[in-house]
Amino acid sequence: MMRKNLWRGHKVAGAVAAIAVAGTMVASALPALASTAPADAGFVAAAEPSVSLNPQLPQECGLNLAMVFDMSNSMSDSDVKTVKTASTQAVAALQGTGTTMGVYSFGTFAKQELAPTSVASSQGTAAVTGSINGIIRPGSSNEMLGGTNWQQALAVVPVNAYDGVIFFTDGLPTFFGSTPLKNGDSQTSGNGGTGQSDDTNVTSSLNAAIPEANRLKDAGTRMIGVGVKGADAARLAKISGPEAGSDFFTTNYDELAKILKDIATAGCTGTLNINKAVEAFDSSVTTPGEGWTFDATPSNAAASVVTTGANGQAGMALDFQAKEPVTVTIKERQQPGYTVVQNGGYNAVCTRDGAPLAVTNTGDAGNVGFEVTAVAGTVTSCTVTNKAPVMAWTMAKTSDATGTVSPGDTINYTVEARNTGERTVDGITFRDDLAGVLVAASFVAGSAKLTVAAGAPSDVTDPLANVLTAGPFSLATGETAILSYQALVNDDAYGATLTNSVSGTGTVPPAECAVEKPCTTTDIVTPKPTETAKPTPTPTASAAPSATPTQSATATETATESTSPAATTEAASAPASTTAAAVVNEDLAHTGATATMPLLLGGLLMAGGVTLLLLRRVRRTH
């Protein structure tokens, strides 16, 4: 009879039932399907593939491991919870070691849940445990997705990525291939298994999985099968190896946590692992610290020197004589500018098999040491965190044109970077966008030079697609780098606006001129001069002569040097004479005759005006 918790129908008898597995042995069965063929139709067991030798795990701590989880319909909510708890405990025991973990899950199909992730840091451990706890049973939304496809579960694991694969399952393979379903995943496709637990279908599904296991083993990855409930030891051996308790394990949920932990921590028990975390200068985010050196002195052995690798981790094996605990004193060799970040007043955070472990500060100079006690058969891990010194730099862009240029001018541009922090900034690169300049100017070929610190100027390639790029280079604390170049303003660029923008990138962005907010310079070309029109002369009108006789003044010679008022009056009232006045050296001369002079020469006498006539007597010698 079919059961609602599908894929595990009738109990298997005979040879299968003889497999010793704690708990109830449950086989696979499909729900009633809209299929036009009998359950076994079209499925003929192929010849069993050969099984590759299972390579050994490296005998060291810090392996690359993958965990593959069966999430088929036969897994109850309680089963899923137990598996997740046991697995995350194993991961926690590895925290602080150099181990990486990848996570995969499968039902009718398979997928990667998490790419290989280091558990050297608490953040990495949290990522792995979070991925495991986040796995869901695909059959919860569609029963047809809750089959057991070993072939796809192994096919999604890449070669050359892991030292070992821990393959967890609770039953028998019932599907194979990447397309076992059709019609919107509502029925079997006829070319990837039936989902039933009959021997023919299970054998076909297993025979499809063996080559995928061989692919991993042949590349050096050890396969470790872990089966519970209805898992078949003989079939687990086909994808791993023949040795029970080494190549594969059959157990129950009560023992699963210990089994998984023992597998995962193999090579790490009896070790002391030091993990270096570097906290960013401007946040609490940490990254692995490579190249940090520690002096570790066990209470029962000579001191050792360990240096962290690219993953920020270093380890050492301890000698537990007579299984007695060993106290280890650890001191880090501090690097300039870095400071220890204490946790609760302590210089390190330590764990034993994932559980918190007491730490004692040594109180030495610089306060960089601590002591911890390790126990035989366990994994001891300590994390030391240091605050990084400030990493900062600035940029500035200038133009010698001071805002205004003329056609034909040469503009000298300068970009400057300065390290204002406490440590070297690497990967600094300038990107100067000249599109807004070269529309009205031309780049002076070969003018771009980059000078870094006290070095000699080096040539920089002329702009490509209007962009000038210089770098990458490094600047130590207090050092400066200068990029200089020239642009020639076009002769016809009157009134143009020349604007460019520069940005910089590096290990950290600059304080100014970052990509999202570049620095700019703007120069305006003087406008074209306006020609001034020449003034047109305006004719001056001349006064017309008057027909009225002009009043004249008369000069007469008397016996005396003076002229009486009466005589003056009489002369003024006398009729005008037509006799021309005699002139000597351009002055009036005495002739004994009267003469007339205009009251105004070359102009008009306006009403109320006054004309002053000066007369000078000239003596003439006769």
Secondary structure, 3 states (H helix, E strand, C coil): CCCCCCCCCCCCCCCHHHCCCCCCCCCCCCCCCCCCCCCCCCCCCCCCCCCCCCCCCCCCCCCEEEEEEECCCCCCHHHHHHHHHHHHHHHHHCCCCCCEEEEEEECCCEEEEEEEEECCCHHHHHHHHHHHHCCCCHHHCCHHHCCCCHHHHHHCCCCCCCCEEEEEECCCCCCCCCCCEECCCCEECCCCCCCCCCHHHHHHHHHHHHHHHHHHHHCCCEEEEEEECCCCHHHHHHHCCCCECCCEEEECHHHHHHHHHHHHHCCCCCEEEEEEEEECCCCCCEEECCCCEEEEEECCCCCEEEECCCCCEEEEECCCHHHCCEEEEEEECCCCCCEECCECCECCEEEECCEEECCEECCCCCCCEEEEEECCCCEEEEEEEEECCCCCEEEEEEECCCCEECCCCEEEEEEEEEECCCCCEEEEEEEEECCCCCCCEEECCCCCEEEECCCCCEECCCCECCEEEEEEEEECCCCEEEEEEEEEECCCCCCCEEEEEEEEECCCCCCCCECCECEEEEEEECCCCCCCCCCCCCCCCCCCCCCCCCCCCCCCCCCCCCCCHHHHHHHHHCCCCCCCCCEECCEECCCCCCCCCCCCCCCCCCCCCCCCCCCCCCCCCC
